[in-house]
Each structure stands twice: as C-alpha cells, then as structure tokens.
Amino acid sequence: MSLDPAAGRCASVYWCSRRTATGSGGYACRFRRRRRGQRMSPSHVLEPTYNAIKHRLLVGHWPPGSRLEAARLAADIGVSITPIRDSLNHLAGERLVELMPGEGFRVPTLNAADLRDLLNLNQLLLLAAIDESDMPVTGSADTVAMPDLASATASLFLTIASASGNGEITMMVQSLNDRLHPFRQIDEAVLADAASELGALRASFSLRTSRSNARHLLLRYHDVRKPEADRYIKLLAKGRS
C-alpha cells in the first residue's frame, strides 16, 4: 500500500474517536482533532498508517519480540517516519506494541501467565455483560458471516459486550479482542473442536436458551484454553497461524 508521504506540520493532534470492526477481527480507528499547537501527522495519512501497522500486528506478521523499526516500516508502507512513529505511540497506548527505553518499539512478548490473565479478564467482563443483557442477544447470529474463526469470535464477544449497554465493558472487550486475536488465529491448531464450540456458543446467545446455559458455555470456552496457554505461546512463537 502506498500513501501520501507528505506528513508535514500539522496544527492538530488526533485521537481515535471511533473504532470499527475490520475483516481481520480487529478494529480500525477514525482519528479526530484534539487540540492545537503540536506537530503530528494529518489524519488522512495517520489513519491508514495506523490501521496498516495494526492489521499486521493482529495477523501475526511479526513474531513476538520483533523490533519495529520506524524507517523500515516507513519504506514498506510508503509514508514518512512521522506517521509511523505517531502510529506506534498510539499502538503502545493500546498495549499492542511495547516501547522499550533505549531500544524502541517491539511486538509484545507474552508468557503463559500473561495469556491466562487476559483470558480471565475477558471471561469476567463477558460474564458481567451477560448479567446486564437481555436474552437472546440481538445480532449474535450475524457473527457467522465473519471470514474466519478469530474474527467470528471477536465479533460475537463484542456483540455480547455491547448488548450490556455498559460502554466501559464494551471498550475493554474491544481491547482484549485485539490483544487476543493472534492467539485466536491458532485456536484450531490447539483445540480440534474450536469451530463447533464457537457455533454452540453463538447459538446459546442467538436462541432463547437460558442465561445459565450461556454462562456455562462461556465459562467452558475460557476454561479449556487456560490450561493450554503454554501451547498457544509456543505455537505463536513459531509463527504458526
């Protein structure tokens, strides 16, 4: 992809005002003006640059621990270094990249305990969302149209979170969808019945089943993955997706 390299001087700082679902199961940002008086990339350059880097992170383009060199990324994407750095700083705020003092940016390296922590948090948030939602959850059946298992999982969980009407739960589940996406891409390499499991989970929220049954399936989804955390980490490190 080639973008307009004219980053230049801009009188505004932009922030992610709206996140929309993408085909990869992640979320694209729409940048908006925040305040005047600072140098930053124009939104028409920053937005596609940010989304291009984020997409590569979500699909596991770089192995965990890889250094993200601004100059190389700028050459690959076709922009100047300024929107690359702005995008990396924004992604660091989302914890999708790490900023290491004296070393620059790199792809985060998670261990099995970190992954279990993310799964535990995702589970708690979704259980809280169920308690605040009406059953069945409107729109949950539509997630079957997503292009892959990871995207379908992200879409279903976001639909459940949104149904709660709690904006904080929804934003946190969005963030976890992004951070867990690389692991969900290798779900079927770890769990042979991952696709059928997701189908049962989707059905429990789209049909008039009991809230307790939906909670049971959601608990099972997370509980079968936590003991496999080491295997997920090893497979991801090998670059399997």
Summary of the structure (lengths in Angstrom):
residues: 241
radius of gyration: 18.8
end to end distance: 22.6
largest distance: 56.6
contacts: 748
relative contact order: 0.13
helix: 57%
strand: 12%
